[in-house]
Amino acid sequence: MLLKKPSLEKNNRRIWRGNCARNEGRGGCEISENCANFFKNYYLCDKLRRCLVSAGVIDLIMKILILNGPNLNLQGRRDQQVYGNQNFETYYAGLKNEFADDEFAYFQSNIEGELIDAIQRAEQDYDGVVLNAGGYTHTSVALRDAVSAVEVPVVEVHISSIMAREEFRHVSLLAGVVIGSIMGFGLDSYRLGVEALKIKSAK
């Protein structure tokens, strides 16, 4: 493993960049398991991170944005037969505990433009986005265009199955531009969305 002295900054962490002999067909990675905790303190370039993950030195560590759209601030109070009675803040705390090595941020807005701004910013700040656009799923061409315009992977999630509900909810304008859609598993759809991002990033 060849490492260059970290000289760049991202999110106030030094960036390690390197070339892995394993990836270049010149034998195995020589980084030991004792280095795992050390590397967790740094932002790794994609090539080096994938090498360390594939070698079993570190787990795949990601920075993920959970982005909720309109009316999801009422989770736990609104239509409990459809969405359940657990508020999102409680669920989110448990989600972070389950993926303790990953970094999470959460943002919710009832305003279309604020969601678009968040998607655009995510390209610079996050490794992936779990997006529940709420009612904008079926109506917002502008939100679809924002997702399409950024390179950060986005997973669409829904608490209920939109295909089992009213006909006007059956069409997702986002489905064609996200890396995948998960629905119908209650709040656990968010956990599955995180898992999908981690699987995608590890490839």
Number of C-alpha atoms within 10 A of each C-alpha: 15 13 11 10 11 15 9 12 12 12 11 9 13 16 19 19 20 19 14 22 15 14 15 9 8 9 10 14 17 12 16 11 13 10 12 16 11 10 15 14 11 17 22 21 12 13 13 20 22 20 23 24 15 15 17 14 19 20 17 18 20 19 15 23 23 20 22 22 21 17 14 21 16 12 18 17 13 15 11 11 8 13 21 16 13 13 17 16 13 10 15 18 10 13 17 15 11 11 15 11 14 16 14 18 13 13 13 19 17 17 11 15 12 15 23 17 12 17 24 17 13 21 17 13 14 19 20 26 28 27 27 25 28 18 15 21 24 18 17 15 12 14 22 22 14 17 22 17 13 15 13 20 22 29 24 24 29 24 20 18 16 18 14 10 11 8 9 11 16 14 13 20 18 27 15 12 17 19 15 16 21 21 20 17 16 15 22 17 21 25 21 18 25 23 13 19 22 18 11 12 16 15 7
